[in-house]
Amino acid sequence: MKKIVTKFGGSSLSDASQFAKVKGILEMEPARQYVVPSAPGRRFPEDDKVTDLLYLCHRQAAAGEDYRGTFDKIRARYMDIAHALNLKADIAAALDEVCARIGEDESADYCASRGEYLNGLLLADYLGWRFLDAAQAVRFDEKGNFDSEATQTLMSAALADGEPTVVPGFYGAKPDGKVHTFSRGGSDITGAIVARAAGADMYENWTDVSGFLMADPRIVENPREIASITYKELRELSYMGASVLHEDAMFPVHRAGIPTNIRNTNKPYHPGTIISVNAPLETSVPTITGIAGHKGFSVISVEKAMMNAELGFGRRVLQVLEEEGISFEHLPTGIDTMCVVVSGESLAPCRERVLARIIELTSPDTITVHDNMSIIATVGRGMVHNCGTAARLFSAMSRAHINVRMIDQGSSELSIIVGVDDADFEATIRAIYNEFLG
Ligand code: ASP
């Protein structure tokens, strides 16, 4: 039988009426047998997220302040849901235990993880499903790195009987049993892990938007929706994807060949966006799948005559960045120049040191830094067989009087990346969007 793993985000489980929507969605499709919940999110724009309140409790307790007032807000959120849905689980006792342990020097990770844990208890009770504590089946090593293989073994064994199960998102445990969390938004990763372990046919990620848009709606008015995108394309569009789906949530399902479907809990009949390994056979693929970018990059340009013949030149430049813990975004090179694009924020605190060390290691003819550059990725599997895409893109930019400062196209032909002044960021995205999709 078909198996679907569903993950519901914080706004999808923020109160009793959202819980009822979730139950309705699960009942619509019997293949939806596994649920990964987040902690209760915001019910209205000024509302608190339970996870933020839990971190606050931890900070207050660690500073010796009274955290019980903050915890009462958390308690009220869960008790309201339990009362409204007439649930049997002894959530009051579970809340008392969490409250006491926050005061007993528990780690920030433990405190934050209780948002998902308690919501999972309520949801399992409401659905009449089994509850599996993620600490039993999601494993991190002693240093806190996710242990994918140990997790796959434990989780697939725990789910092997096929019983419908609720697995709280966001956390797991180290080998000594101490709770450890993923980074913020990490319930998306748990969902992907459960999908892989269950051998699911589909990973449904239910949130409060109907999937990805082809461009940022704050820049392009009413952009088109993306019906289908590949995992590789989404990686190239990572500047866009991160706000909807945690970046690390793609790996377990991509590797297992399981598609991800982004869906909207408040519009359950909207098909959303399907992310798959290979896009379905389409009669007409749009040339462009999406456009996304980011401001605030710096470009370090190193120039030296005969650089191309000097073995190890590139390695020495990159070694300096590695020493400072800076990762680079792009690396466009010419015959005698090498440019390294890094985020301006990561360079700022060690800028002088980085330049001095590159000079020391490579003795360049010149070295310069250009700040305030935006990077914009135009991505599309449809580019591969379409001649003239780059010409159209650059003509559109030139008609909009935008100066191109950098060009980078990977040999995958999946994307064209341009660098422009930060001041031209929005205009560039609009010019490209209008050329291909307007
Ligand atoms: N509740 C956690 C957070 O707010 C994890 C999640 O929702 O995915 O980051």
Residues whose N, C-alpha, C, O or C-beta is under 5 A from the ligand:
A	BS01	LIG	G10 S38 A39 T51 F170 R184 G185 G186 S187 D188
